[in-house]
Amino acid sequence: MYGQKINKFKVKKYILFLLISILSPNLWAQEETHYEIIQRENDWQVELYHQDELYETRKFQTYKDALDFSVTIAGWPHIADVEKSIIHHQAEVSLQGPCTWVNFQLYAIRQWSIQRGHFGEIPEVNTVSPRQCRVVLNSLLTPLVNRINHTRSPCDGPNCWNTTLTVSGLNEVLRFTSSQEFAGVLESQRCQEISYAHRRPGDIVRLRDDNHEIHGLIYISDDLCFSKNGSSQRSKYDIQSTADVLSRYEVLPPCDQGRGNKCTKYAQYYRCQSSDYQLPYSSELAPISEQLEHLECEVSNLVFTQSNPIDSKLIHLLRQSLQIVDHTLINIEEQLKSKNPLPKDQLNEVSLLKAKVRSLQDQISLYNWPTRVEKRTL
């Protein structure tokens, strides 16, 4: 009986504490609680601080487990009702929201930039109010992201698939990229599909259905991603809400975690090699690949420098050069298909190069469209 009374008292005390927490959020606001995620030699450690004093340490085998625990912290009652914002002001991009949330996103963005080889200066997190912090992100972002974030392309063409590949170091320049080229890169030796559970900042998210590519974006965290939503010149390159982008393309939970039995549209996650890694093209294809890289740069320069009037001679020359490359690849493909056994790796290389030719041809057509914007720059 005595033990039962103690249990009832504990339950009543817990309920009272919960009611006070809900009805008096200002009590929570007075607390200064934050965490840090630290990568150790064999595991990940989350350190919890209260008023700058370490009061608890948790260890996790994987970054994902540490990340999930941190998200749980970010959902504590004292920050649940504080607005979270991505703020773009001219060339500056900043985050504002609960201090715990801001610090978590800052960590994720830093990991993304480090994965791209950029070790930027960690910015100062400023306290806006007892419950809100704000931080300017630019010093952490890579030079390319800093240059294009919240800008538009001068004409139609540069799209989500190109943005995802170029910012990830898998493509050299900004331009139109076809769905076939995007899929070809992700399915090449440069990339490996990973499970949702092992996602981390900098991974590529491929949105698709069983028959079509839908969208591509770069995962930063469950709250943030980098994306250009479409090939229109009106669409900006932006750090955006992950949930908003997934919702825009109708990839909803649980389909954002992979293909399920009832998912018509779903997300797949990929981790790819750095830009230092190049596809091992055969000796026959290597010079064609180099020629295509040169033409790719010329096409991108054409799009982003924009001459008035349109340089029709240059456009004609580029089209002619791409046509010659395309015919050469078709001949090589026919020769490879006549071999026994089929050299599948080489055929895949040819297929990817042909997809790049098509992308460049399409970009020239989009650039030459009469409604293009004159003299607009990044």
Legacy VTK file of the C-alpha trace (Angstrom):
# vtk DataFile Version 3.0
C-alpha trace
ASCII
DATASET POLYDATA
POINTS 378 float
0.000 0.000 0.000
2.795 2.365 0.920
4.525 1.666 -2.383
1.338 2.375 -4.317
0.934 5.735 -2.567
4.483 6.669 -3.545
3.788 5.798 -7.191
0.591 7.865 -7.223
2.443 10.788 -5.717
5.115 10.531 -8.424
2.477 10.426 -11.143
0.684 13.488 -9.712
4.003 15.324 -9.404
4.904 14.497 -13.018
1.507 15.661 -14.306
1.813 18.908 -12.330
5.309 19.469 -13.737
4.028 18.814 -17.265
1.142 21.281 -16.835
3.477 23.978 -15.552
5.781 23.361 -18.523
2.930 23.756 -21.004
1.148 26.677 -19.357
4.303 28.584 -18.401
6.698 28.436 -21.368
8.606 31.422 -19.971
10.039 29.121 -17.330
11.690 27.196 -20.145
12.856 30.378 -21.848
14.991 31.222 -18.834
17.014 28.053 -19.325
20.042 28.107 -21.572
20.401 24.572 -22.902
22.431 23.544 -25.929
24.359 20.581 -27.299
27.440 19.790 -29.357
28.032 16.814 -31.689
31.635 15.613 -31.635
33.183 13.032 -33.954
35.501 10.695 -32.062
37.780 7.943 -33.315
35.225 5.121 -33.055
31.924 6.840 -32.357
29.946 10.093 -32.189
29.378 11.944 -28.935
26.594 14.387 -28.072
27.386 16.690 -25.152
24.465 18.428 -23.438
25.092 21.741 -21.695
22.935 23.709 -19.273
24.003 27.305 -18.607
27.380 26.478 -20.224
28.021 23.553 -17.864
28.292 20.006 -19.177
25.639 17.906 -17.485
25.270 14.836 -19.720
27.150 12.955 -22.436
25.666 10.459 -24.882
27.656 8.211 -27.216
26.395 6.819 -30.546
27.822 4.372 -33.048
26.730 6.347 -36.108
26.341 9.998 -37.090
22.693 9.306 -37.943
21.939 8.145 -34.372
23.602 11.261 -32.942
21.675 13.366 -35.441
18.336 11.787 -34.487
19.018 12.363 -30.808
19.888 15.997 -31.533
16.620 16.458 -33.441
14.820 15.121 -30.358
16.528 17.834 -28.327
15.442 20.405 -30.884
11.854 19.380 -30.202
11.892 20.208 -26.494
8.842 22.237 -25.355
10.741 25.464 -24.711
11.571 25.864 -28.421
8.695 24.103 -30.138
6.677 27.287 -30.638
9.560 29.489 -31.823
9.532 30.236 -35.555
12.385 28.869 -37.677
13.392 31.009 -40.657
15.805 31.044 -43.615
16.471 34.720 -44.338
17.911 35.986 -47.634
19.039 39.610 -47.722
20.961 40.577 -50.876
24.017 38.278 -50.917
23.636 37.306 -47.248
21.863 34.181 -46.053
21.097 33.589 -42.390
19.084 31.359 -40.089
16.916 32.515 -37.206
15.091 30.374 -34.692
15.527 28.478 -31.429
19.182 28.596 -30.416
19.406 24.800 -30.248
17.965 24.495 -33.748
20.269 27.195 -35.157
23.356 25.508 -33.713
22.265 22.152 -35.091
21.759 23.530 -38.622
25.079 25.366 -38.385
26.792 22.078 -37.612
25.083 20.343 -40.568
26.071 23.119 -43.006
29.652 22.984 -41.755
29.754 19.225 -42.384
28.404 19.767 -45.902
31.086 22.347 -46.678
33.867 20.217 -45.181
32.700 17.328 -47.352
33.307 19.640 -50.327
36.787 20.528 -49.033
35.862 23.984 -47.710
36.886 24.799 -44.141
35.259 28.182 -43.652
35.340 30.326 -40.555
32.678 29.352 -38.028
30.368 32.366 -37.686
29.224 33.882 -34.417
25.724 32.933 -33.278
23.920 36.054 -32.062
21.154 36.014 -29.458
18.108 37.880 -30.755
15.964 37.238 -27.679
16.045 34.845 -24.735
14.484 32.222 -26.980
15.930 33.044 -30.423
19.326 33.099 -32.107
20.478 34.248 -35.536
23.564 33.352 -37.562
24.912 34.479 -40.954
26.038 31.422 -42.932
28.145 32.872 -45.757
31.555 32.247 -44.193
30.779 28.526 -44.012
29.437 28.123 -47.552
31.656 27.033 -50.444
32.643 29.766 -52.957
30.263 28.343 -55.584
27.270 28.213 -53.221
28.074 31.720 -51.975
28.167 32.980 -55.561
24.916 31.457 -56.800
22.746 31.249 -53.681
19.499 33.232 -54.062
20.325 34.182 -57.669
18.743 33.309 -61.005
20.299 32.024 -64.213
20.272 34.479 -67.143
18.094 32.206 -69.297
16.145 28.965 -69.102
18.216 25.813 -68.851
20.231 25.405 -65.636
18.064 23.113 -63.531
17.832 20.984 -60.399
19.814 18.052 -61.786
22.678 20.259 -62.944
22.671 22.220 -59.674
22.852 19.015 -57.645
25.717 17.563 -59.700
27.722 20.801 -60.052
27.512 21.879 -56.402
28.454 18.293 -55.443
31.569 18.447 -57.644
30.294 15.885 -60.161
29.982 18.355 -63.018
32.152 21.309 -64.023
29.760 24.097 -64.978
26.220 25.447 -64.626
23.985 24.528 -67.566
21.023 22.341 -68.461
21.347 18.685 -67.448
18.909 16.071 -68.724
17.283 13.486 -66.485
19.182 10.780 -68.413
22.530 12.402 -67.661
21.612 12.888 -63.987
20.570 9.243 -63.638
23.673 8.109 -65.528
26.022 9.883 -63.112
24.244 8.546 -60.006
24.341 5.010 -61.415
28.013 5.256 -62.434
31.095 4.227 -60.469
31.266 7.696 -58.931
28.196 7.218 -56.735
26.711 4.654 -54.400
23.113 4.438 -53.205
22.786 4.535 -49.425
19.900 3.941 -47.053
17.877 6.746 -45.518
19.238 5.729 -42.112
22.810 6.512 -43.234
22.121 9.910 -44.848
24.394 12.808 -43.932
25.042 16.412 -45.042
26.123 16.607 -48.686
24.337 13.477 -49.886
22.313 13.679 -53.106
18.563 13.106 -52.952
16.968 11.709 -56.111
13.186 12.142 -56.327
11.509 9.840 -58.830
8.708 7.432 -59.618
9.100 4.023 -61.242
9.385 5.494 -64.726
10.639 9.083 -64.468
13.148 11.325 -62.740
11.327 14.111 -60.887
13.859 16.269 -59.037
17.324 16.391 -57.516
18.537 18.213 -54.401
21.384 18.246 -51.901
20.567 17.058 -48.399
21.917 19.263 -45.596
19.607 18.227 -42.754
16.015 17.160 -42.281
15.226 20.901 -42.184
17.532 22.302 -44.893
18.547 21.422 -48.443
20.097 23.157 -51.464
17.990 23.138 -54.618
16.961 24.927 -57.796
13.334 24.074 -58.416
13.109 23.847 -62.195
14.906 25.006 -65.328
13.140 28.359 -65.579
15.197 31.553 -65.292
12.683 32.617 -62.629
13.731 29.762 -60.337
16.476 30.646 -57.842
19.368 28.624 -56.495
18.542 28.507 -52.783
19.098 27.008 -49.372
15.532 25.905 -48.707
13.296 23.963 -46.370
13.683 20.235 -47.083
10.043 19.602 -46.201
8.865 22.353 -48.569
10.827 20.955 -51.517
9.661 17.379 -50.875
6.070 18.598 -50.569
6.385 20.638 -53.776
7.233 17.455 -55.682
4.659 15.374 -53.774
7.163 13.102 -52.038
5.558 12.791 -48.625
6.414 10.715 -45.530
7.184 7.857 -45.394
8.115 7.944 -49.090
10.854 10.500 -48.329
12.709 7.594 -46.705
12.730 5.381 -49.783
10.476 3.364 -51.994
7.574 1.686 -50.188
4.696 -0.528 -51.249
2.309 2.429 -51.536
4.780 5.055 -52.795
4.201 6.309 -56.320
6.870 9.004 -55.830
9.821 8.449 -53.540
13.321 9.577 -52.547
16.630 7.755 -52.993
19.889 8.836 -51.358
23.366 8.745 -52.930
26.892 9.394 -51.736
29.361 10.296 -54.471
33.117 10.647 -54.907
34.734 14.061 -54.651
35.560 16.154 -57.715
39.134 14.801 -57.640
37.809 11.421 -58.757
37.309 11.052 -62.508
35.580 8.268 -64.385
38.186 5.837 -65.769
37.362 6.373 -69.439
39.005 3.980 -71.869
41.809 5.255 -74.085
39.366 5.503 -76.981
36.876 7.632 -75.028
39.280 9.820 -73.020
39.948 12.361 -75.821
36.215 12.607 -76.570
35.544 13.275 -72.894
38.154 16.067 -72.895
36.632 17.608 -76.022
33.181 17.512 -74.420
34.494 19.274 -71.303
35.806 22.082 -73.502
32.464 22.377 -75.343
30.643 22.279 -72.014
32.615 25.301 -70.791
31.893 27.164 -74.020
28.158 26.500 -73.697
28.125 27.626 -70.052
30.043 30.801 -70.933
27.532 31.477 -73.684
24.654 31.209 -71.194
26.148 33.243 -68.368
27.973 35.995 -70.270
25.126 36.735 -72.723
26.209 38.742 -75.737
23.890 41.140 -77.578
23.010 40.378 -80.279
23.155 36.579 -79.999
26.391 35.224 -81.459
24.828 33.038 -84.161
28.204 31.978 -85.574
29.339 30.634 -82.190
26.031 28.820 -81.694
26.340 27.239 -85.145
29.919 26.155 -84.430
28.977 24.621 -81.075
26.050 22.744 -82.603
28.236 21.425 -85.387
30.942 20.302 -82.949
28.428 18.525 -80.714
26.911 16.779 -83.727
30.348 15.469 -84.752
30.974 14.174 -81.205
27.543 12.538 -81.164
28.160 10.708 -84.473
31.566 9.553 -83.217
29.993 8.126 -80.047
27.270 6.355 -82.047
29.943 4.678 -84.213
31.935 3.609 -81.147
28.754 2.256 -79.532
27.946 0.138 -82.608
31.463 -1.304 -82.614
31.252 -2.157 -78.896
27.865 -3.853 -79.334
29.360 -6.193 -81.950
31.876 -7.564 -79.437
31.370 -10.778 -77.503
31.129 -10.614 -74.545
29.621 -7.139 -74.416
31.952 -4.602 -72.748
29.245 -3.255 -70.401
31.463 -0.727 -68.617
32.517 0.897 -71.886
28.941 0.950 -73.159
27.882 2.712 -69.972
30.641 5.274 -70.511
29.436 5.914 -74.064
25.837 6.218 -72.873
26.797 8.826 -70.272
28.802 10.859 -72.790
25.908 10.745 -75.258
23.570 11.991 -72.525
25.927 14.917 -71.897
25.911 15.776 -75.624
22.095 15.832 -75.592
22.082 18.067 -72.506
24.417 20.577 -74.161
22.365 20.577 -77.361
19.209 21.226 -75.339
20.898 24.058 -73.439
21.846 25.800 -76.696
18.244 25.520 -77.881
16.966 26.976 -74.594
19.513 29.810 -74.760
18.496 30.676 -78.309
14.798 30.878 -77.352
13.365 34.344 -78.224
12.062 35.060 -74.714
15.446 34.875 -73.016
16.367 37.714 -70.648
18.937 40.109 -72.087
22.012 41.107 -70.127
20.989 39.538 -66.820
23.876 38.417 -64.664
24.245 36.329 -61.564
LINES 1 379
378 0 1 2 3 4 5 6 7 8 9 10 11 12 13 14 15 16 17 18 19 20 21 22 23 24 25 26 27 28 29 30 31 32 33 34 35 36 37 38 39 40 41 42 43 44 45 46 47 48 49 50 51 52 53 54 55 56 57 58 59 60 61 62 63 64 65 66 67 68 69 70 71 72 73 74 75 76 77 78 79 80 81 82 83 84 85 86 87 88 89 90 91 92 93 94 95 96 97 98 99 100 101 102 103 104 105 106 107 108 109 110 111 112 113 114 115 116 117 118 119 120 121 122 123 124 125 126 127 128 129 130 131 132 133 134 135 136 137 138 139 140 141 142 143 144 145 146 147 148 149 150 151 152 153 154 155 156 157 158 159 160 161 162 163 164 165 166 167 168 169 170 171 172 173 174 175 176 177 178 179 180 181 182 183 184 185 186 187 188 189 190 191 192 193 194 195 196 197 198 199 200 201 202 203 204 205 206 207 208 209 210 211 212 213 214 215 216 217 218 219 220 221 222 223 224 225 226 227 228 229 230 231 232 233 234 235 236 237 238 239 240 241 242 243 244 245 246 247 248 249 250 251 252 253 254 255 256 257 258 259 260 261 262 263 264 265 266 267 268 269 270 271 272 273 274 275 276 277 278 279 280 281 282 283 284 285 286 287 288 289 290 291 292 293 294 295 296 297 298 299 300 301 302 303 304 305 306 307 308 309 310 311 312 313 314 315 316 317 318 319 320 321 322 323 324 325 326 327 328 329 330 331 332 333 334 335 336 337 338 339 340 341 342 343 344 345 346 347 348 349 350 351 352 353 354 355 356 357 358 359 360 361 362 363 364 365 366 367 368 369 370 371 372 373 374 375 376 377
